[in-house]
Amino acid sequence: MHEVEWRRLKAHEVRDLAQRDAVVILPIGSIEQHGPHLPTMTDTRLGQEVAVRAARAALTPTLVVPVVWSGLSEHHMPFGGTLTLSHDTFRAVLRDLVGAICRNGFRRILISNSHGGNIGAMHQFCDEISVDCPATLVATTYPTEAASEIAAILEDQPGVMHAGEAETAMMMACAGDLVDASELDKIAQMSGEGPAFLKAGKASYRWRPFAHITANGLAGNPARATAKKGEALFDVSVSAIAALIDDAATWAAPQDLREEGTCGVPFAPDG
């Protein structure tokens, strides 16, 4: 099995991958409460696992840097066990790491996220840095990239919910010794709201702590989880991320469809 983890390679091996135009996966996760049955590292563990498996599955040379284990988890603080960054710090960490990856010669970077609370800031970061970044940045979140395939596997949830059926099954598959399965049939929290708890009106956003929708810190029904189901969820998630990496369109340069100008006035060359 070929090595895909940056931390396990020698410096000259990393340089060689840069010369081969390898894709670098920068996983971002969180350390936060995951109900009474899952460890606080759940998002980080699952995100790293998906990234490493996807790097091995991809046909494109791909390298995985160590996961950024702390993200934006303020909404989980009421339950304890949670570490969180400010938005400024989160974006600064990503900026420095992307900068270091680029200085090593890499020009294709996939920011691979495994925590819902990071999505907005991750997209904002890409908007901020892409204009001047020498690399192509792509931001993905595996539960959304593989959403339809994941939904077909789950029984009680339309998709990945916090510490519910999917995440519990995946943790059973890759770190089963850390899952407390003794009372899974008693702890389900099926409010029906899901991500809608962050909405107001027809299509407006309103911040709320996670305690707004759950009594014990989880959302969903972990009793439906099995290690076999977890492996199936890994398979579809990994396939989706590997396909994203291997798709030439993912890394294509942006088009410039402008003509010389409009109404006789030329466009600024760097406008």
Helices and strands as residue ranges (DSSP letters): G 6-8, H 11-19, E 23-28, H 42-57, E 62-64, G 74-79, H 87-103, E 108-113, G 116-118, H 119-129, E 136-141, H 142-145, H 147-153, H 165-175, G 176-178, G 184-186, G 194-198, E 199-200, E 204-205, G 210-212, G 222-224, H 227-246, G 248-251, E 261-262, E 265-266
